[in-house]
Amino acid sequence: MIQPRCVVVFAGSSGGHLFPALAFGEVFREKYPESTVILVSGQKAKRFSSCLNPQVFGEVFYLPEFPLPTGFSWGAVLFIFKLLQGFMISLRFLLKHKPDLCVGFGSYVAYPGIMLSSMLRIPVIIHEQNRFMGKATRHLLCFSDFVGVTFNETLDDIKKSVRKVMVGLPIRSALRSKANQMRKQLPTGIFQILVVGGSQGAHRLNEIVIDAFSCFTPEEKQQIAVIHITGKDDWPWVMRRYRSLQIQSEIYPFYENMELIYPKADLAITRCGANTLFELALFRIPAIVVPYPLAEKHQLENSKVFALHHAVILREENSLNGATLADLVRQMKRDDRQLQDLSDNIGKMEDPNAADRLVTLAEEIMEEYQR
């Protein structure tokens, strides 16, 4: 029987990395309440500090940010310097805490800690959230004892010599608990639309959505209500536009407790990071997904898997404008059969046991090292 004393979780500073790390930590601490789970992330993760439950993470350690540059520049020189700094800080951290296990959830922030953990003979697991592996995951494969993936299709992209398993995407307990309690609400006559640009917002998506609602007639505007999570930078102007459009709305720069918002939604218009897709699946929300076109097109590839199962309506940003989105929303609003089919199909993508599987994998790896 393993008795882990300390587990270190390395995760990038976006919600896409932090929220699966939090979900893993919740289940691990529930199973091993005497253990300590420490989160290591970048400085930008501080904006999520209120979400990082101290009952889960006994400590949160922030590394300097060192985003990967494109091409050679002075930024590349600075990156190398900060990367070396990250290695030195991570080494001191690991020697101080002597963890029984290190788990990486992607991003360059995890790179020094996971590589050094392997060299120090600390058990290592990597979890990849996206359909196609990110750069950090690809570079760290040879330093991991096991790779857990969210999408079954990803297994084929990993060479045979690497130990790998499909575990799914860990979802936070607050969301899982609320989804389990949820009951179908009676129709109110108001069509509730949820707009989400991800944890950092999405300027172009915000523009397209506002342009779409501008196309609605006064009668159509009276029949909808919008919850729009804009990101910090866009919040002021989006707020002003909704006031001028006279649409019933709730506008937030960021919203921590998504479990309170998801049950209200009849339709989501959203970016499609892996977290968002699987949270929509948990609450069975029909969705129009508009992938972020950059970042190695991770969101596009994620959403293609869902679209293949007829679980979302996929529209790429360059093929969408206010008028076409308005027509699509109108069509879906009046087609109850399509909404129900989307709800049923996205619900089939739900996987509430992913965090448990990842904890089980962690136990197996730690037991191997104790033999």
RODO-2510 file (C-alpha; in nm, 4 decimals, decimal comma):
residues 371
     n   res          X          Y          Z
     1     m     0,0000     0,0000     0,0000
     2     i     0,1492     0,3328    -0,1064
     3     q     0,1659     0,6212     0,1400
     4     p     0,2487     0,9292    -0,0706
     5     r     0,3794     1,2209     0,1302
     6     c     0,4166     1,4819    -0,1421
     7     v     0,2922     1,5126    -0,5003
     8     v     0,3972     1,8016    -0,7234
     9     v     0,1740     1,9106    -1,0098
    10     f     0,3271     2,1199    -1,2913
    11     a     0,0760     2,3091    -1,5057
    12     g     0,0737     2,6060    -1,7403
    13     s    -0,0888     2,9309    -1,6323
    14     s    -0,4070     2,9112    -1,8443
    15     g    -0,7335     2,7546    -1,7351
    16     g    -0,6836     2,4817    -1,9948
    17     h    -0,3860     2,3507    -1,7969
    18     l    -0,4802     2,4528    -1,4434
    19     f    -0,8346     2,3166    -1,4256
    20     p    -0,7456     1,9520    -1,5090
    21     a    -0,4584     1,9824    -1,2600
    22     l    -0,7045     2,1023    -0,9957
    23     a    -0,9432     1,8157    -1,0754
    24     f    -0,6625     1,5618    -1,0360
    25     g    -0,5535     1,7228    -0,7084
    26     e    -0,9084     1,7111    -0,5698
    27     v    -0,9428     1,3373    -0,6236
    28     f    -0,5891     1,2621    -0,5045
    29     r    -0,6350     1,4585    -0,1818
    30     e    -0,9724     1,2951    -0,1225
    31     k    -0,8093     0,9538    -0,1457
    32     y    -0,4909     1,0510     0,0416
    33     p    -0,5913     1,3296     0,2844
    34     e    -0,2598     1,3072     0,4719
    35     s    -0,0587     1,3840     0,1608
    36     t     0,0503     1,7275     0,0339
    37     v    -0,0200     1,8341    -0,3233
    38     i     0,1837     2,1317    -0,4484
    39     l     0,1033     2,3226    -0,7659
    40     v     0,3843     2,4758    -0,9737
    41     s     0,2708     2,7190    -1,2424
    42     g     0,3613     3,0497    -1,4055
    43     q     0,3100     3,3990    -1,2687
    44     k     0,0004     3,4511    -1,4842
    45     a    -0,1768     3,1757    -1,2894
    46     k    -0,2193     3,4241    -1,0034
    47     r    -0,5354     3,5516    -1,1721
    48     f    -0,6897     3,2118    -1,0897
    49     s    -0,5760     3,2206    -0,7263
    50     s    -0,9301     3,2183    -0,5871
    51     c    -1,0039     2,9004    -0,7878
    52     l    -0,6991     2,7137    -0,6551
    53     n    -0,8512     2,5611    -0,3438
    54     p    -0,6026     2,5605    -0,0521
    55     q    -0,7660     2,2392     0,0696
    56     v    -0,6348     2,0794    -0,2504
    57     f    -0,3027     2,2563    -0,2996
    58     g    -0,1107     2,2920     0,0237
    59     e     0,1195     2,5321    -0,1590
    60     v     0,1233     2,7125    -0,4930
    61     f     0,4672     2,7957    -0,6311
    62     y     0,4973     3,0451    -0,9179
    63     l     0,7799     3,0213    -1,1705
    64     p     0,8874     3,3139    -1,3918
    65     e     0,7073     3,3231    -1,7261
    66     f     0,9188     3,2324    -2,0278
    67     p     0,6945     3,1955    -2,3371
    68     l     0,8488     3,0220    -2,6360
    69     p     0,9480     3,2795    -2,9040
    70     t     0,9107     3,2358    -3,2790
    71     g     1,2333     3,2646    -3,4782
    72     f     1,5585     3,4164    -3,3613
    73     s     1,5448     3,7501    -3,1844
    74     w     1,6458     3,9153    -2,8606
    75     g     1,3315     3,7512    -2,7266
    76     a     1,4880     3,4139    -2,8038
    77     v     1,7994     3,5076    -2,6068
    78     l     1,5817     3,6157    -2,3148
    79     f     1,3870     3,2905    -2,3408
    80     i     1,7063     3,0835    -2,3098
    81     f     1,8137     3,2839    -2,0054
    82     k     1,4725     3,2431    -1,8383
    83     l     1,4588     2,8751    -1,9273
    84     l     1,7937     2,8189    -1,7539
    85     q     1,6601     3,0173    -1,4602
    86     g     1,3520     2,7926    -1,4595
    87     f     1,5754     2,4848    -1,4446
    88     m     1,7721     2,6206    -1,1482
    89     i     1,4584     2,7209    -0,9551
    90     s     1,2892     2,3880    -1,0313
    91     l     1,5946     2,1902    -0,9194
    92     r     1,6087     2,3710    -0,5850
    93     f     1,2361     2,3179    -0,5446
    94     l     1,2523     1,9416    -0,6141
    95     l     1,5533     1,8871    -0,3857
    96     k     1,3720     2,0722    -0,1076
    97     h     1,0374     1,8898    -0,1312
    98     k     1,1540     1,5431    -0,2490
    99     p     0,8177     1,4515    -0,4046
   100     d     0,6920     1,0950    -0,4402
   101     l     0,5362     1,1802    -0,7778
   102     c     0,5374     1,4616    -1,0343
   103     v     0,2471     1,5126    -1,2751
   104     g     0,2731     1,7463    -1,5752
   105     f    -0,0295     1,9097    -1,7378
   106     g     0,1466     2,0765    -2,0269
   107     s     0,2967     2,4138    -2,1205
   108     y     0,6578     2,5267    -2,1243
   109     v     0,6241     2,6008    -1,7490
   110     a     0,6213     2,2256    -1,6853
   111     y     0,9264     2,1555    -1,8987
   112     p     1,2145     2,2071    -1,6493
   113     g     1,0381     2,0386    -1,3572
   114     i     0,9306     1,7273    -1,5456
   115     m     1,2696     1,6782    -1,7130
   116     l     1,4542     1,7197    -1,3824
   117     s     1,2102     1,4906    -1,2003
   118     s     1,2918     1,2122    -1,4415
   119     m     1,6661     1,2689    -1,3963
   120     l     1,6202     1,2578    -1,0178
   121     r     1,4347     0,9256    -1,0453
   122     i     1,1030     1,0701    -0,9322
   123     p     0,7985     0,8999    -1,0930
   124     v     0,6558     1,1134    -1,3730
   125     i     0,3173     1,1213    -1,5448
   126     i     0,2186     1,3605    -1,8230
   127     h    -0,1408     1,4410    -1,9095
   128     e    -0,2223     1,5841    -2,2522
   129     q    -0,5520     1,7723    -2,2751
   130     n    -0,5691     1,8279    -2,6512
   131     r    -0,6329     1,5988    -2,9461
   132     f    -0,2834     1,6746    -3,0798
   133     m    -0,0013     1,6924    -2,8304
   134     g     0,1477     2,0300    -2,7464
   135     k     0,5176     2,1039    -2,7890
   136     a     0,5965     2,0528    -2,4210
   137     t     0,4297     1,7121    -2,4163
   138     r     0,6058     1,5998    -2,7339
   139     h     0,9460     1,7034    -2,5984
   140     l     0,8857     1,5432    -2,2595
   141     l     0,7606     1,2033    -2,3766
   142     c     1,0995     1,0416    -2,3265
   143     f     1,1148     1,1741    -1,9681
   144     s     0,7776     1,0337    -1,8598
   145     d     0,6868     0,6989    -1,7098
   146     f     0,3354     0,7207    -1,8518
   147     v     0,1342     0,9534    -2,0742
   148     g    -0,2385     0,9906    -2,0138
   149     v    -0,4439     1,1414    -2,2968
   150     t    -0,7887     1,2955    -2,3240
   151     f    -0,8768     1,1777    -2,6747
   152     n    -0,8492     0,8140    -2,7744
   153     e    -0,7327     0,9270    -3,1191
   154     t    -0,4183     1,0771    -2,9653
   155     l    -0,2826     0,7336    -2,8750
   156     d    -0,2015     0,6680    -3,2418
   157     d     0,0235     0,9774    -3,2509
   158     i     0,2525     0,8474    -2,9743
   159     k     0,5282     0,6044    -3,0671
   160     k     0,4951     0,2459    -2,9440
   161     s     0,7917     0,2631    -2,7072
   162     v     0,6095     0,5188    -2,4859
   163     r     0,3690     0,3864    -2,2229
   164     k     0,0345     0,5506    -2,2833
   165     v    -0,3301     0,5227    -2,1875
   166     m    -0,6565     0,7063    -2,2541
   167     v    -0,7825     0,8523    -1,9256
   168     g    -1,0090     1,1364    -2,0436
   169     l    -1,0120     1,4948    -1,9192
   170     p    -1,0314     1,5489    -1,5410
   171     i    -1,3226     1,7791    -1,4549
   172     r    -1,3428     1,9832    -1,1335
   173     s    -1,5602     1,8413    -0,8562
   174     a    -1,7842     2,1508    -0,8331
   175     l    -1,8882     2,1011    -1,1953
   176     r    -1,9388     1,7274    -1,1608
   177     s    -2,1430     1,7713    -0,8439
   178     k    -2,3694     2,0362    -0,9993
   179     a    -2,4224     1,8303    -1,3153
   180     n    -2,5254     1,5307    -1,1045
   181     q    -2,7812     1,7431    -0,9178
   182     m    -2,9170     1,9120    -1,2285
   183     r    -3,2768     1,8700    -1,3293
   184     k    -3,4278     1,9848    -1,6551
   185     q    -3,5698     2,3319    -1,6008
   186     l    -3,9146     2,4217    -1,7279
   187     p    -3,9129     2,6402    -2,0408
   188     t    -3,9335     3,0118    -1,9600
   189     g    -3,9997     3,1377    -2,3124
   190     i    -3,6607     3,3135    -2,3071
   191     f    -3,3825     3,1485    -2,5075
   192     q    -3,0659     3,1620    -2,2958
   193     i    -2,7378     3,1947    -2,4883
   194     l    -2,3998     3,1503    -2,3223
   195     v    -2,0979     3,3112    -2,4924
   196     v    -1,7521     3,2061    -2,3709
   197     g    -1,4136     3,2963    -2,5163
   198     g    -1,2081     3,0771    -2,2819
   199     s    -1,0285     3,1788    -1,9637
   200     q    -0,8506     3,4680    -2,1399
   201     g    -1,1354     3,5909    -2,3581
   202     a    -1,1554     3,6033    -2,7386
   203     h    -1,1716     3,9457    -2,9028
   204     r    -1,2703     3,8377    -3,2540
   205     l    -1,5399     3,6021    -3,1255
   206     n    -1,6796     3,8853    -2,9116
   207     e    -1,6989     4,1080    -3,2193
   208     i    -1,8765     3,8450    -3,4299
   209     v    -2,1299     3,7684    -3,1573
   210     i    -2,2125     4,1359    -3,0985
   211     d    -2,2492     4,1874    -3,4751
   212     a    -2,4844     3,8862    -3,4870
   213     f    -2,7099     4,0211    -3,2128
   214     s    -2,7122     4,3567    -3,3936
   215     c    -2,8838     4,1756    -3,6830
   216     f    -3,1781     4,0684    -3,4650
   217     t    -3,5102     4,2475    -3,4842
   218     p    -3,6521     4,4134    -3,1701
   219     e    -3,8929     4,1186    -3,1348
   220     e    -3,6069     3,8662    -3,1599
   221     k    -3,4050     4,0550    -2,8986
   222     q    -3,6941     4,0285    -2,6547
   223     q    -3,6928     3,6501    -2,6910
   224     i    -3,3287     3,5965    -2,5872
   225     a    -3,1085     3,6501    -2,2841
   226     v    -2,7293     3,6371    -2,2990
   227     i    -2,4583     3,5475    -2,0502
   228     h    -2,1330     3,6673    -2,2049
   229     i    -1,7875     3,6056    -2,0562
   230     t    -1,5703     3,8500    -2,2439
   231     g    -1,2187     3,8425    -2,1028
   232     k    -1,0796     4,1375    -1,9055
   233     d    -0,9830     4,3645    -2,1974
   234     d    -1,3151     4,3503    -2,3859
   235     w    -1,5525     4,3764    -2,0923
   236     p    -1,6097     4,7572    -2,1023
   237     w    -1,7003     4,7883    -2,4700
   238     v    -1,9057     4,4675    -2,4786
   239     m    -2,1053     4,5958    -2,1797
   240     r    -2,1758     4,9229    -2,3640
   241     r    -2,2868     4,7399    -2,6797
   242     y    -2,5369     4,5212    -2,4970
   243     r    -2,6868     4,8307    -2,3341
   244     s    -2,7297     4,9934    -2,6749
   245     l    -2,8767     4,6730    -2,8206
   246     q    -3,1247     4,6504    -2,5310
   247     i    -3,0750     4,2755    -2,4899
   248     q    -3,1241     4,1156    -2,1497
   249     s    -2,7693     4,0231    -2,0526
   250     e    -2,5170     3,9357    -1,7845
   251     i    -2,1636     4,0407    -1,8800
   252     y    -1,8546     3,9219    -1,6951
   253     p    -1,4820     3,9643    -1,7668
   254     f    -1,4254     3,6221    -1,6074
   255     y    -1,6477     3,3900    -1,4068
   256     e    -1,5039     3,1435    -1,1593
   257     n    -1,8090     2,9327    -1,0743
   258     m    -1,9162     2,8054    -1,4150
   259     e    -2,1297     2,5385    -1,2463
   260     l    -2,3769     2,8211    -1,1668
   261     i    -2,3943     2,9356    -1,5305
   262     y    -2,3957     2,6181    -1,7388
   263     p    -2,7401     2,4994    -1,6185
   264     k    -2,8989     2,8210    -1,7505
   265     a    -2,7822     2,7773    -2,1091
   266     d    -3,0028     2,6581    -2,3958
   267     l    -2,7189     2,7205    -2,6430
   268     a    -2,3490     2,8026    -2,6149
   269     i    -2,1388     3,0010    -2,8628
   270     t    -1,7826     2,9381    -2,7609
   271     r    -1,4186     2,8724    -2,8243
   272     c    -1,3351     2,5045    -2,7929
   273     g    -1,0465     2,4265    -2,5677
   274     a    -1,0660     2,0735    -2,4320
   275     n    -1,1926     2,1936    -2,0929
   276     t    -1,4792     2,3866    -2,2466
   277     l    -1,5841     2,0989    -2,4713
   278     f    -1,5944     1,8415    -2,1948
   279     e    -1,7668     2,0805    -1,9530
   280     l    -2,0347     2,1411    -2,2180
   281     a    -2,0624     1,7634    -2,2533
   282     l    -2,1061     1,7242    -1,8774
   283     f    -2,4015     1,9667    -1,8848
   284     r    -2,5240     1,8476    -2,2270
   285     i    -2,5361     2,1968    -2,3749
   286     p    -2,5870     2,2327    -2,7534
   287     a    -2,3035     2,4430    -2,8883
   288     i    -2,1758     2,6412    -3,1838
   289     v    -1,7975     2,6176    -3,1494
   290     v    -1,5564     2,8623    -3,3137
   291     p    -1,1954     2,7419    -3,2743
   292     y    -0,9136     2,9820    -3,1992
   293     p    -0,7265     2,9750    -3,5321
   294     l    -0,3717     2,9913    -3,3889
   295     a    -0,1854     2,7937    -3,1148
   296     e    -0,1088     2,5019    -3,3492
   297     k    -0,4853     2,4803    -3,4219
   298     h    -0,5394     2,2713    -3,1081
   299     q    -0,8967     2,3928    -3,0713
   300     l    -0,9849     2,3061    -3,4307
   301     e    -0,8590     1,9507    -3,3901
   302     n    -1,0393     1,9114    -3,0567
   303     s    -1,3669     2,0292    -3,2055
   304     k    -1,3325     1,8070    -3,5127
   305     v    -1,3562     1,5016    -3,2872
   306     f    -1,6797     1,6346    -3,1361
   307     a    -1,8149     1,7363    -3,4776
   308     l    -1,7441     1,3868    -3,6114
   309     h    -1,9827     1,2554    -3,3452
   310     h    -2,2425     1,5242    -3,4379
   311     a    -2,1951     1,6676    -3,0894
   312     v    -2,1318     2,0334    -3,1871
   313     i    -2,1864     2,2742    -3,4758
   314     l    -1,8348     2,3656    -3,5914
   315     r    -1,7697     2,6947    -3,7676
   316     e    -1,4215     2,8276    -3,8390
   317     e    -1,3649     3,1942    -3,7656
   318     n    -1,2742     3,2911    -4,1227
   319     s    -1,6074     3,1544    -4,2506
   320     l    -1,8204     3,3345    -3,9939
   321     n    -1,9526     3,6882    -3,9620
   322     g    -2,2338     3,8551    -3,7746
   323     a    -2,4988     3,7871    -4,0381
   324     t    -2,4162     3,4179    -4,0844
   325     l    -2,3989     3,3613    -3,7082
   326     a    -2,7335     3,5392    -3,6606
   327     d    -2,8939     3,3091    -3,9200
   328     l    -2,7453     3,0034    -3,7502
   329     v    -2,8728     3,1076    -3,4067
   330     r    -3,2192     3,1751    -3,5522
   331     q    -3,2238     2,8334    -3,7154
   332     m    -3,1206     2,6526    -3,3978
   333     k    -3,3592     2,8504    -3,1776
   334     r    -3,6596     2,7341    -3,3770
   335     d    -3,5410     2,3743    -3,4308
   336     d    -3,6076     2,1870    -3,1060
   337     r    -3,5151     1,8562    -3,2686
   338     q    -3,1687     1,9760    -3,3656
   339     l    -3,1077     2,1160    -3,0164
   340     q    -3,2148     1,7899    -2,8566
   341     d    -2,9978     1,5820    -3,0904
   342     l    -2,6959     1,8009    -3,0149
   343     s    -2,7659     1,7753    -2,6424
   344     d    -2,7913     1,3961    -2,6611
   345     n    -2,4790     1,3592    -2,8736
   346     i    -2,2566     1,5897    -2,6706
   347     g    -2,3756     1,4136    -2,3574
   348     k    -2,2323     1,0903    -2,4958
   349     m    -1,8866     1,2528    -2,4941
   350     e    -1,9089     1,3020    -2,1170
   351     d    -1,6467     1,1195    -1,9084
   352     p    -1,6873     1,1964    -1,5356
   353     n    -1,4308     0,9382    -1,4175
   354     a    -1,1179     1,0777    -1,5847
   355     a    -0,9655     1,2187    -1,2639
   356     d    -1,0141     0,8836    -1,0890
   357     r    -0,8371     0,7047    -1,3732
   358     l    -0,5451     0,9456    -1,3565
   359     v    -0,5131     0,8944    -0,9798
   360     t    -0,5191     0,5166    -1,0322
   361     l    -0,2417     0,5553    -1,2882
   362     a    -0,0444     0,7628    -1,0376
   363     e    -0,0804     0,4857    -0,7783
   364     e     0,0448     0,2239    -1,0211
   365     i     0,3536     0,4279    -1,1101
   366     m     0,4409     0,4993    -0,7475
   367     e     0,4040     0,1312    -0,6567
   368     e     0,6387     0,0383    -0,9406
   369     y     0,9045     0,2684    -0,7972
   370     q     0,8620     0,1220    -0,4485
   371     r     0,9261    -0,2353    -0,5598
***
